[in-house]
Amino acid sequence: MKISKPFLVVMFVLAAVLFADAELFAQGCSACKAAAETGTDSNGNNVSGGLNNAILYLMVVPYILLFLFFRKRIIAFWKELRSLWA
C-alpha cells in the first residue's frame, strides 16, 4: 500500500498543530496587548469593549461575504430541506 505525498503532508501538519504548545497559538500583536493591559483610553473609556466589538466584527464579516456569494445555493438548500420535511 502506497501512501500519497499530499496525505503525508496533511497528516504532518495536523500532527504539528495538535501537538504544538498552547502558548504558540496565544501570540497577539503588541499593540492589542498593550491596549488591553492599560484598560482605559485618554478619556477614561473602557478599551476592552472596543476590542471585543472589533473581534466580533472580524468574525462576522467573512460569514456575511460567504452568504452574499453563495446565497442562491443556500436558499436552494433550505428549500430542498423544507420540501423533504413537508
ABEGO torsion letter per residue (X at the ends): XBBBAAAAAAAAAAAAAAABBAAAAABBBAAAAAAAAAGBBAAGBBAAAAAAAAAAAAAAAAAAAAAAAAAAAAAAAAAAAAAAAX
